[in-house]
Amino acid sequence: MNAWNDSRIESLLSRILSASRVILGEDLTGLYVHGSLAFGCFSWDISDVDFLIVARRIPSDGQKAGLIRALLEIDREAPPKGIEMSLLTEEACRRFRHPMPFELHFSHGHLERARKDPEAFAASMRGDDRDLAAHVRITRLCGIPLYGPDPSELFAPVPDRAYTDALLYDIGDAAQSVTSSPVYTVLNLCRVAAWKEERKILSKKEGGEWGLSVLPELYRGTVSDALSAYGRGCGGPGITERESLERFARYMLARIGLSEE
């Protein structure tokens, strides 16, 4: 099912945009959906909702706290994996540097802290993020503007070197996460390899399909299992035996150039 025809997604994105416009007012430059929703492979049970908010200037502490409180409420109707947001200034978007600076971040990994003290959380969540190079490049490629100009008009191009670094950073714990989050890790390793070898920018699903077409027969069963589980909306352990997953991760990390098999 096309996620954009899902009333739950429509309601969620509408509330996110409404809160952003009310809290930031004329300072809101744009709001952009990226990730699996933009790629067209979103699954309610295993995907999160990824978006970037762009502001004309650094928001006040009150605005940032207001956004966090609003997102905490909106998160109640989000998919199980939640929502992930980074707030950037217009200047940071137009003058890309790596790692990219952000003024606010929210995701399920920080949910407990945000709920405990939204104001303190909002004040502390700013800095630089290596992941943003990948998020911005995907946004320029296929991001969906809920508000604001076309992404290509707002976001400066992301150099290949920065995009590569962001992808490698994202799979830094693959040797461990392949058994705890096998579907995500297996497909993610495939899409990183596709970029390294062929400069293809792919979704996780597309990465798995690429893996099936190029990887040795020994590893195709693991990729096929991951793709099947992804299609069913299943992301937890149990898609295949632990030994096969660990062997796959070792092979892929060596192929990508992060370790020796």
C-alpha positions as CSV (number, residue, x, y, z in Angstrom):
1,M,0.0,0.0,0.0
2,N,1.2,3.5,-0.8
3,A,2.0,5.1,2.5
4,W,0.7,8.5,1.2
5,N,-2.7,7.0,0.9
6,D,-2.6,5.9,4.5
7,S,-4.8,8.2,6.7
8,R,-2.5,7.6,9.6
9,I,0.4,9.1,7.7
10,E,-1.7,11.9,6.3
11,S,-2.8,12.9,9.8
12,L,0.7,12.6,11.3
13,L,2.3,14.8,8.7
14,S,-0.5,17.3,8.8
15,R,0.0,17.7,12.6
16,I,3.7,18.0,12.2
17,L,3.4,20.8,9.6
18,S,0.7,22.6,11.6
19,A,2.8,22.5,14.8
20,S,5.9,23.8,12.9
21,R,4.0,26.6,11.3
22,V,2.4,27.7,14.6
23,I,5.6,27.5,16.7
24,L,8.1,28.9,14.2
25,G,5.7,31.3,12.4
26,E,7.4,33.4,9.7
27,D,10.8,31.8,10.7
28,L,9.7,28.5,9.1
29,T,11.5,28.1,5.7
30,G,10.6,24.6,4.9
31,L,9.6,21.1,6.0
32,Y,10.9,18.1,4.1
33,V,10.1,14.4,4.3
34,H,13.0,12.0,3.5
35,G,13.9,8.4,4.2
36,S,11.6,5.5,3.4
37,L,8.5,7.7,2.9
38,A,10.4,9.6,0.2
39,F,11.7,6.4,-1.4
40,G,8.2,4.9,-1.4
41,C,9.1,1.8,0.7
42,F,7.7,2.9,4.0
43,S,6.3,0.2,6.3
44,W,4.2,1.2,9.3
45,D,5.5,-1.6,11.5
46,I,9.2,-1.2,10.9
47,S,9.9,2.3,9.5
48,D,10.2,5.7,11.2
49,V,8.9,9.0,9.8
50,D,12.0,11.1,8.8
51,F,11.8,14.8,8.2
52,L,13.9,18.0,8.3
53,I,12.6,21.4,9.5
54,V,14.5,24.4,8.1
55,A,14.3,27.8,9.9
56,R,15.4,31.2,8.8
57,R,17.3,31.7,12.0
58,I,18.2,29.8,15.2
59,P,14.9,29.3,17.1
60,S,14.6,30.7,20.6
61,D,14.7,28.3,23.6
62,G,10.9,28.7,23.9
63,Q,10.3,27.8,20.3
64,K,12.6,24.7,20.6
65,A,10.9,23.6,23.8
66,G,7.5,24.1,22.1
67,L,8.5,21.9,19.2
68,I,9.6,19.1,21.5
69,R,6.4,19.2,23.5
70,A,4.4,19.2,20.2
71,L,6.4,16.3,18.8
72,L,6.0,14.3,22.1
73,E,2.2,14.6,21.6
74,I,2.3,13.8,17.9
75,D,4.5,10.8,18.6
76,R,1.6,9.1,20.3
77,E,0.0,8.5,16.9
78,A,3.3,7.7,15.2
79,P,4.4,4.2,14.0
80,P,6.2,2.0,16.5
81,K,9.6,3.2,15.5
82,G,8.5,6.8,15.9
83,I,9.5,10.0,14.2
84,E,13.0,11.4,13.6
85,M,13.5,15.2,13.1
86,S,16.4,17.5,12.7
87,L,16.0,21.3,12.7
88,L,18.5,23.2,10.5
89,T,19.0,26.8,9.8
90,E,18.6,28.1,6.3
91,E,22.3,29.2,6.3
92,A,23.5,25.7,7.2
93,C,21.5,24.3,4.3
94,R,22.7,26.8,1.8
95,R,26.4,26.5,2.9
96,F,26.9,22.8,3.4
97,R,29.7,21.6,5.7
98,H,30.5,18.2,7.1
99,P,29.5,17.3,9.7
100,M,26.5,19.5,9.4
101,P,25.3,21.6,12.3
102,F,21.8,21.2,13.7
103,E,19.8,23.3,16.2
104,L,17.4,20.6,17.5
105,H,16.9,16.9,17.1
106,F,14.2,14.5,18.2
107,S,13.9,10.7,17.8
108,H,12.8,7.6,19.7
109,G,16.4,7.1,20.9
110,H,16.0,10.2,23.0
111,L,12.3,9.8,24.0
112,E,12.8,9.2,27.7
113,R,15.0,12.3,28.1
114,A,12.6,14.4,26.2
115,R,9.6,13.3,28.2
116,K,11.4,13.8,31.5
117,D,12.3,17.5,30.9
118,P,11.3,18.9,27.5
119,E,12.9,22.3,28.2
120,A,16.3,20.9,29.3
121,F,16.3,18.4,26.4
122,A,15.5,21.1,23.8
123,A,18.3,23.4,25.2
124,S,20.9,20.6,25.0
125,M,20.0,19.0,21.6
126,R,22.2,21.0,19.2
127,G,25.6,20.3,17.6
128,D,27.0,18.5,14.5
129,D,25.8,15.3,13.0
130,R,27.6,13.1,10.4
131,D,24.3,11.5,9.4
132,L,22.9,14.7,8.1
133,A,25.0,14.5,4.9
134,A,23.0,11.4,3.9
135,H,19.7,12.9,5.0
136,V,20.3,16.1,3.0
137,R,21.5,14.2,-0.1
138,I,18.4,12.0,0.0
139,T,16.2,15.1,0.5
140,R,17.8,16.7,-2.6
141,L,17.3,13.5,-4.6
142,C,13.7,12.6,-3.7
143,G,12.6,14.5,-0.6
144,I,9.0,15.7,-0.4
145,P,8.4,19.3,0.5
146,L,5.4,19.7,2.8
147,Y,6.2,23.4,3.0
148,G,8.8,25.6,1.3
149,P,10.8,25.7,-1.9
150,D,12.0,22.7,-3.9
151,P,14.8,20.9,-2.0
152,S,17.3,21.6,-4.8
153,E,16.7,25.3,-4.3
154,L,17.4,25.3,-0.6
155,F,20.0,22.6,0.1
156,A,23.5,22.9,-1.2
157,P,24.9,19.8,-3.0
158,V,26.5,17.2,-0.7
159,P,30.0,16.1,-1.8
160,D,30.5,12.3,-2.4
161,R,33.1,12.2,0.3
162,A,30.7,13.5,2.9
163,Y,27.9,11.2,1.8
164,T,30.2,8.2,1.9
165,D,31.4,9.1,5.4
166,A,27.7,9.4,6.6
167,L,26.9,5.9,5.2
168,L,30.0,4.3,6.7
169,Y,29.2,6.0,10.1
170,D,25.7,4.5,9.9
171,I,27.0,0.9,9.6
172,G,29.8,1.3,12.2
173,D,28.0,-1.1,14.5
174,A,26.8,-3.6,11.9
175,A,28.8,-6.5,13.3
176,Q,26.7,-6.3,16.5
177,S,23.4,-5.0,15.1
178,V,23.1,-7.7,12.4
179,T,21.8,-10.1,15.0
180,S,19.6,-7.6,17.0
181,S,18.3,-5.7,14.0
182,P,18.9,-8.1,11.1
183,V,16.5,-6.7,8.5
184,Y,17.7,-3.1,8.8
185,T,21.4,-4.1,9.0
186,V,21.4,-6.6,6.1
187,L,19.6,-4.3,3.7
188,N,21.6,-1.3,4.9
189,L,24.9,-3.1,4.2
190,C,23.7,-3.8,0.7
191,R,22.8,-0.2,-0.1
192,V,26.2,1.0,1.3
193,A,28.0,-1.5,-0.9
194,A,25.9,-0.4,-3.9
195,W,27.1,3.2,-3.3
196,K,30.7,2.3,-2.8
197,E,30.9,0.0,-5.8
198,E,28.5,1.7,-8.3
199,R,27.7,5.1,-6.9
200,K,24.0,4.1,-6.6
201,I,21.8,5.9,-4.1
202,L,19.2,3.3,-3.0
203,S,16.6,2.7,-0.4
204,K,17.0,-0.3,1.9
205,K,14.6,-2.3,-0.3
206,E,16.4,-1.3,-3.4
207,G,19.7,-2.1,-1.7
208,G,18.5,-5.6,-1.0
209,E,17.4,-6.1,-4.6
210,W,20.8,-4.9,-5.7
211,G,22.5,-7.4,-3.3
212,L,20.4,-10.3,-4.8
213,S,21.7,-9.4,-8.3
214,V,25.4,-9.1,-7.5
215,L,26.4,-10.9,-4.3
216,P,27.8,-14.5,-4.3
217,E,25.1,-17.3,-4.0
218,L,26.3,-18.0,-0.4
219,Y,24.9,-14.7,0.8
220,R,21.7,-14.3,-1.3
221,G,19.6,-16.4,1.0
222,T,20.2,-14.0,3.9
223,V,19.4,-11.0,1.7
224,S,16.2,-12.7,0.4
225,D,15.1,-13.5,3.9
226,A,15.7,-9.8,4.9
227,L,13.7,-8.5,1.9
228,S,10.9,-10.9,2.6
229,A,10.7,-9.8,6.2
230,Y,10.8,-6.2,5.2
231,G,7.9,-6.7,2.8
232,R,5.9,-8.3,5.7
233,G,6.7,-5.4,8.0
234,C,8.9,-7.6,10.2
235,G,12.2,-6.2,11.4
236,G,13.2,-8.2,14.5
237,P,15.5,-11.2,15.0
238,G,14.7,-14.6,13.6
239,I,14.9,-14.0,9.8
240,T,17.7,-16.5,9.6
241,E,20.3,-18.2,11.9
242,R,22.8,-16.1,13.8
243,E,25.8,-17.8,12.2
244,S,24.6,-16.8,8.7
245,L,23.9,-13.2,9.8
246,E,27.3,-12.8,11.4
247,R,29.0,-14.4,8.3
248,F,27.1,-12.0,6.0
249,A,28.1,-9.0,8.1
250,R,31.8,-10.0,8.1
251,Y,31.7,-10.4,4.3
252,M,29.9,-7.2,3.6
253,L,32.1,-5.1,5.9
254,A,35.2,-6.5,4.2
255,R,33.7,-5.9,0.8
256,I,32.9,-2.3,1.7
257,G,36.4,-1.9,3.1
258,L,35.8,-1.5,6.8
259,S,37.4,-4.8,7.9
260,E,39.2,-7.9,6.8
261,E,37.1,-11.0,6.5
